[in-house]
């Protein structure tokens, strides 16, 4: 094995240094990556889709699936498995002609992608494949010339890319031949083979495809899309492109301490982490396992609901539009209280409509359960009860429900779900009530201000997709001009198949449904809009209003389109054209460097909150180990609960020590400021007396006084500032202090 490593180093230096010349100094960086590549690739894909016929469209689809799945599900995991360092991190005098990468070395991702692309291109276009081969070899050579890969990395990349390229292409082809004629018989009859799309004659021995309506085709396509998105999102989380945020890491620690409720949030967020990590392990994909599942569940429910009240094709494009909405896309990846709350809110909204229109006790029972889940996720069910009340006021026929047991049973179930929170708070001095009242500024007099108004009206349309937001306003305007006619009848159920056009259903119920959806969305949005005149409103606070408002817009847009209006279709196309690229870039802002040739400054990088935490934890562990050299046990203290969570999650020693013997603590306080205060083992001034510590605080935030530390420890020494880099950019700065001999303090009083 030694001879192979020596040969690897000799070939690397020969390419990186001996063959160094002016021509290659300009050519190799261009081959490895340039700002013209992705725009040219997008342009070529557009030409193939528009002018390349069936073969061109099949080629673009298969190539996209191959490259996305291969890089995220094969190459990235192999890099982490091998963990091989880059040449510049091991050797001296390396001619580094490119920026330092944020991933490991083997196998080369560039080589793998180009090998896979060459294979796919050759299978579809034989002559073009011959052109791709020398380009792929040139890219592989450039990685060594630039000093970022060993020769064996490139060889391994070519082997891996060729293998997964062949496997994915022939796997898709076999899947289409075996499943396509059953799921999509109309489309399969036109194209029985993806690799030979011009072949019109089905293979010999193939059974006649079943008869399926056009609407059923679109429904099945919707289910396939939802399934693919679920797999892709899990693969994205497993790829390690992003790390946990502060709140996610903090609430991950909650899952190690199951309880009735918690200081600032109900218990369901902790249970979500608990389920995911017990199934997959304490990794990013484990903590976030349920977010893609909840997104898939909502997409499936809304696909059926929208198809029932419009048609299957419109419902499919509604699901696609959901993926082009940045705030919804974020909720399908991050595991916070928002995706859980949106799920229960939407379930209650759908079952509530069924309960009103069918007078079903079972539907009201389900509505009560979902409302209870909403409360146990975010204390949000009172908003939805207000929405129901507003609808009962605006829709006289629905008030008959108030004289029946259904709504009151739902309310009783919701009240029962308050018990876990009430039990925990009764044991802890009703601290959550005090915390929420202080956070909401209920103890202060209201003084109107415009300080936060403009932040809200700029950030919310951006996260809702500006085009869709304008389309929503336009839809509301059309509704205002044509308000639903009053009706004295009783709401009734409309049982239609997803494939039947909306024209066959009741126009009466369609109008009241739109009003119902607006009642489920507008009150939340308007409440927080008004609240901006008092305090800052985070854009994610209006997340429960997005889906009902979008559903109302899509149903109204469908009605207008049926009457000959082209505006709804134009809004959809423009929104997808703007939103999908935006969402893709939000998933990996490093793509901006590939588009423009320049890295996004870290201060404006939207992924700054979910990057470089693993490196931060490594540097802090090194600082702790250096301070521990005198033999006295040393632990870490962070000035913020979020930083405590991140250092606990990404430090292997700290992660293994939870919950019995924590290594990372939050700064002590005399009154409850976070959940750590309620766990005795996290009171270091009682459990770690006599030990040393390293104190960490964010250097970019206002510097906090160290007076408390000086009272707690015998000595406190300034150890300087640590800069944390991610791909040659400074992402975080932390001030650290070395603390000797914890004196300890008397126990704090319970609230």
PyMOL commands that set and color helices and strands:
alter all, ss='L'
color gray80, all
select helices_A, chain A and resi 2-18+22-32+37-51+53-82+87-90+109-124+126-145+151-183+185-190+214-239+246-254+268-280+284-287+289-309+312-323+326-331+337-358+361-378+381-394+396-403+405-416+419-427+431-439+453-463+466-481+502-504+507-531+539-562+567-587+591-596+602-604+608-610+613-627+641-650+652-657+675-678+680-682+684-687+707-712
alter helices_A, ss='H'
color red, helices_A
select strands_A, chain A and resi 634-638+664-666+692-698+713-726+729-742
alter strands_A, ss='S'
color yellow, strands_A
deselect
rebuild
show_as cartoon
